[in-house]
């Protein structure tokens, strides 16, 4: 019998990326910043693709490929309704409609391990890069107090 989980490839997280994520978690800057990660198919490993400082959700959207999945850890300056400011770390899984099933499965299979490695709780998914907007992100974050 063939089950879906038999074909799910779970990629390791690159040790350098783990260290980078740890540093990112404790960054002192108060601007928006992002780490974009991709799966290195040959090494079956999640690796750092690019890192950005002072990047808005709209700018971040422009950096994501429209036809390939990506993982993003995004440090976002969030102003709450009562005026408090926090800097939540958001995990965004960009999984565009129309990318190769094999790619889709490698990313889907690796997502949970990466979320655990980065110790993140705010995990969101987008099916098209157009979804990534300031309004969308604020809406998602409004569920967290």
N, C-alpha and C positions, 0 to 999 in steps of 0.2 A: 504494500500500500504506500502511496506517495502522499505525504502531507506537505502543506505549504512550508512549514518550518524546516523541512529537509533542504530546501533550496535557499534558505535565508543565510546570506553570508554576513557574519559579524566581523567587522574590521576592528583591528586594534587601534588605539590612539597613539600617535607618534609621541615618544617621550619628550621631545623638544616642545611639542604642542601642549602637552600636559603642563609643563613648566611655564609656558607662556600664558596659559589660561589661569594658572595660579597667580601669576604676577598681575594679570589683568583684573582679577577679582579684587585685588587690594590696591588698585591704582588710586591716586589722590586727586587727579584732575577732575574738574567738574563739567567738562564738555562731553558731548555724546561721542562714543568711540565704538568701533566694531572690529571683530575678528571674523574673517570669512574663511571657512574650512571646506576642503573637498576630499573626496575619497581617491587615493592613489590606487587604481585598480591592480596594477602589477604587484605592488607591495601589500595589498589588502590592508591599507592603513589610512586613518583619517589624518590629514596633514594641513598645516597652515597654508592658505592660499595668499591672503593679503590682510593687512591691518590698516585701519583708518582712525585718525583723530579728528575731532570736530566735524562729524558727518551727520547730516540730518537724515531722517527716514527716507525722504525723497531722493537724496543723493545716494544713499545706500542702495535703494532700489535700482538705480542706474548701474551699479557695480555688479549686480547679480545677473548671471546668464539666463536668458529667457527659456532655454531648452534643456538646461541641465540642473540637477538638484544641487543645493549647497546648504551648509550649516552656517549659521551666524550666531555669534554671541555679541549682544548689543548692550552697551552701557548707556542708559538713556536718562536724561535729566527730566524727571517727572514732577510737575507741579500739581499737588493735590487740590481738591475743591476748597479746602480750608486754608490754602496758602503754603502748607508745608512742602518742602522739596525733598525728594528722595532720588536715588540713583539705582533703580532696579537693573539687575542683569537679566536680560531676556534671551532665551534661546529660540531662534527662529529657524524652522526647517522649511526651506524653499523647495517645494517639490512640484515643479511645473507639469501641467497636463501635457502629454505628448513626448515626454522623455522616454528613453529606452527602458523597457521593463527590467532588464538586467541591472541597469544603473539604479533604477527606482528601488529594487530589492536590496542592493548593497547599502544604499543610504538608509532605507527603512530599517534594515537589520542592525545598522551601526548606531542609530539615533539614541537608543536608550543607554547604551554603554557610554556614549559621549556626554549625555545629560548627567549621568551618574558621576563621571570623571570630573566634570566641570562643577558639580554640586549645584545644579540650577533647579529652580522650582517653577519659574515662569516660562512655560514651554508652549510655543505657538507654531502653527503651520500655515503656510500660504501655498495656494495652488497656482497662482499667477503672480509674477513680480509686481503687477499693477496694484495688488492688494496692499502692498507695503506703503502705508501713508501715516502721517502723524496722527490723523483722526483714528485710523484703525488701531494703532498702537495704544493710544490713550484709552480707547474703548476697551481693549483687552486688559490693560493695566487697572482699569477702574474696578475690576472684580477683586483686586487685592487691596487690602487695607494697609 
